[in-house]
Amino acid sequence: MGEFTFVVEKTCPICGESTRVVKTKSKLMMEKMDEDFCMHYKDFNPYFYKIWFCEHCGYAADEKTFLGTMPALHKRKIEEFLSKRTLGMQFVEERQVPDAVASFKLAIFYAELTDQPLAKRAGLYLELGWIYRDAEEPEKEMEMLQRAAELYDRSLMTERYPINGMTDTMAMYLIGAIYYRMNDYEKATQYISRIIGDQNIRNTDNKMYKRAQDLWQTIRENKGTSAEA
């Protein structure tokens, strides 16, 4: 197990106790990347360890949120919630699918409890979808992808980008890519065509523009194949 991960001690931002968390080593061999940026690695899935969990109080978040500065109001809300219950999730060095799923569901719960940006919540749902993809549970994967697409869509209408390093173009592309993964080619086309029809994006974010063009081509080919079938 030590080949891919190592254990470190970190201070929980909620209870202040020192808790063990698992970090992933940076030298991983990527084999391929899906249209929605899900990366597949050789013999290991780093997404299983994306969420840190406090073994004392039960708080869970991604590393950046766990180590970041938390507004006092958010901390109070979480403390209030945890004061009424004990969360039974044990620390494990080697996570299996159920551990990864449980950690993501908790992180999503806390993100919603503290009104994190919609784009941030969408990202958590998307990555939980990737866990289900790895576990070959397509129904659950599709349910998470649908939630991610809806949240990204609401985010585009109401939030100011960039958010967590993500541009609005990237969010738009992701919605298209998610609908493509769900075989909803009509919706996928709607979002991707907004990118490739925008000369400004072509000039300012050529990499994303090219990626959208490639996906547009793939959608057209798949549409043709499904029409023939």
C-alpha positions in Angstrom: 0.0 0.0 0.0 2.9 2.3 0.8 3.7 2.3 -2.9 1.0 4.9 -3.6 0.1 6.5 -0.3 1.5 7.7 3.1 -0.1 8.7 6.4 0.3 12.1 7.9 -1.1 13.8 11.0 -3.2 17.0 10.5 -5.1 19.2 12.9 -8.9 19.1 12.4 -10.3 22.6 11.8 -13.4 21.7 13.8 -12.4 19.8 16.9 -8.7 20.8 17.0 -7.6 17.2 17.5 -4.7 15.7 15.6 -6.1 13.1 13.1 -4.5 10.7 10.6 -5.1 11.3 6.9 -3.9 9.5 3.9 -2.1 11.4 1.2 -1.3 10.2 -2.3 2.2 10.1 -3.7 2.6 12.3 -6.8 4.3 9.8 -9.0 1.3 8.0 -10.6 1.1 6.6 -14.0 -1.9 8.0 -15.8 -3.3 5.6 -18.4 -6.1 7.7 -19.9 -8.5 10.6 -19.2 -12.2 10.6 -19.9 -14.0 13.5 -21.5 -15.1 14.9 -18.1 -11.5 15.0 -16.8 -11.7 11.7 -14.9 -8.2 10.3 -14.9 -7.4 6.6 -14.8 -4.2 5.5 -13.3 -2.3 2.2 -13.3 -3.2 -0.1 -10.4 -4.5 2.7 -8.2 -7.4 5.2 -7.8 -6.3 8.5 -6.1 -9.9 9.7 -5.9 -10.5 7.2 -3.1 -8.3 9.5 -0.9 -9.4 12.9 -2.1 -11.5 13.5 1.0 -9.9 13.9 4.4 -11.9 12.7 7.4 -11.4 13.5 11.1 -11.4 10.3 13.1 -12.4 12.1 16.2 -15.3 14.4 15.4 -16.4 13.2 11.9 -15.7 16.3 9.8 -14.8 15.6 6.2 -13.6 17.8 3.3 -11.0 17.9 0.5 -7.5 18.8 1.5 -7.7 22.5 0.4 -10.9 23.0 2.5 -9.6 21.0 5.5 -6.4 23.1 5.6 -7.9 26.4 4.6 -9.3 29.2 6.7 -12.9 28.5 7.7 -15.4 31.3 8.4 -16.5 31.3 12.0 -20.2 30.9 11.0 -19.4 27.7 9.0 -17.4 26.3 12.0 -20.3 27.0 14.3 -22.8 25.3 12.0 -20.7 22.2 11.8 -20.0 22.1 15.6 -23.7 22.4 16.2 -24.5 19.6 13.9 -21.7 17.3 15.4 -22.6 18.1 19.0 -25.9 16.1 18.5 -24.4 13.0 17.1 -21.4 10.7 16.8 -20.3 9.8 13.3 -19.0 6.2 13.0 -16.3 6.2 10.3 -13.1 4.5 11.2 -9.7 5.6 9.9 -8.5 3.1 7.3 -5.2 3.3 5.5 -6.4 1.4 2.4 -9.8 2.6 1.3 -12.3 0.4 -0.6 -15.2 1.7 -2.6 -17.6 2.0 0.4 -15.1 4.0 2.3 -14.5 6.4 -0.6 -18.3 6.8 -1.2 -19.0 7.4 2.5 -16.2 10.1 2.7 -17.6 11.9 -0.4 -21.2 11.8 0.9 -20.0 13.4 4.1 -18.0 16.1 2.3 -21.0 16.9 0.2 -23.2 17.1 3.3 -20.8 19.6 5.0 -20.4 21.6 1.7 -24.2 22.0 1.6 -24.5 22.7 5.3 -22.0 25.6 4.9 -23.3 26.9 1.6 -20.1 26.3 -0.3 -20.2 27.6 -4.0 -22.4 25.5 -6.3 -19.4 24.9 -8.5 -17.5 23.3 -5.6 -20.5 21.1 -4.7 -20.8 20.1 -8.4 -17.2 19.0 -8.4 -17.7 16.8 -5.4 -20.7 15.1 -7.0 -18.7 14.7 -10.2 -15.9 13.0 -8.4 -18.3 10.7 -6.5 -19.6 9.8 -10.0 -16.0 8.8 -10.9 -15.8 6.6 -7.8 -19.0 4.8 -9.0 -17.5 4.6 -12.6 -14.5 2.8 -11.2 -16.8 0.5 -9.2 -18.8 -0.2 -12.4 -22.1 1.0 -10.9 -23.5 2.9 -13.9 -26.9 3.8 -12.3 -25.3 5.5 -9.3 -22.7 7.1 -11.5 -25.4 8.6 -13.8 -27.3 10.0 -10.8 -24.2 11.8 -9.5 -23.3 13.1 -13.0 -26.9 14.5 -13.3 -26.6 16.3 -10.0 -23.1 17.7 -11.0 -24.5 19.0 -14.4 -27.5 20.7 -12.7 -25.3 22.4 -10.1 -22.7 23.6 -12.7 -25.6 24.9 -14.7 -27.0 26.9 -11.8 -23.5 28.0 -10.9 -23.0 29.5 -14.4 -26.1 31.5 -14.0 -25.5 32.8 -10.5 -21.8 32.7 -9.5 -18.8 34.7 -10.5 -15.9 32.8 -12.1 -13.1 31.8 -11.7 -14.0 29.5 -8.8 -11.3 27.3 -7.3 -9.2 27.9 -10.5 -12.1 26.9 -12.8 -13.2 29.3 -15.5 -16.8 29.6 -16.7 -15.7 28.1 -20.1 -14.4 25.0 -18.3 -17.7 24.7 -16.3 -19.6 24.9 -19.6 -17.4 22.3 -21.2 -17.8 20.0 -18.2 -21.6 20.2 -18.5 -21.4 19.2 -22.1 -18.9 16.4 -21.3 -21.2 15.1 -18.5 -24.2 15.0 -20.8 -22.1 13.2 -23.4 -21.2 10.6 -20.8 -24.9 10.3 -20.0 -25.6 9.7 -23.8 -27.7 12.9 -23.9 -26.2 14.1 -27.1 -28.7 16.9 -27.6 -27.9 18.6 -24.3 -24.2 17.9 -24.8 -24.3 19.7 -28.2 -26.1 22.7 -26.7 -23.3 23.4 -24.2 -20.4 22.5 -26.5 -21.7 24.6 -29.4 -21.8 27.6 -27.1 -18.0 27.3 -26.7 -17.1 26.6 -30.3 -19.4 29.4 -31.5 -17.6 32.0 -29.3 -14.7 33.7 -31.1 -13.6 35.3 -27.8 -13.1 31.9 -26.2 -11.1 30.8 -29.2 -8.8 33.7 -28.7 -8.5 33.6 -24.9 -8.6 29.9 -24.1 -7.5 28.0 -27.2 -6.8 24.8 -25.3 -10.4 24.6 -24.0 -11.7 25.6 -27.4 -9.8 22.8 -29.1 -11.0 20.3 -26.5 -14.6 21.4 -27.1 -14.1 21.0 -30.9 -12.8 17.4 -30.4 -15.8 16.6 -28.2 -18.2 18.2 -30.7 -16.7 15.9 -33.4 -17.0 12.8 -31.1 -20.7 13.7 -30.4 -21.4 14.0 -34.1 -19.8 10.6 -34.8 -21.7 9.0 -32.0 -25.0 10.6 -33.1 -24.5 9.1 -36.5 -23.7 5.7 -35.1 -26.8 5.7 -32.9 -29.0 6.9 -35.7 -27.8 4.0 -37.9 -28.5 1.6 -35.1 
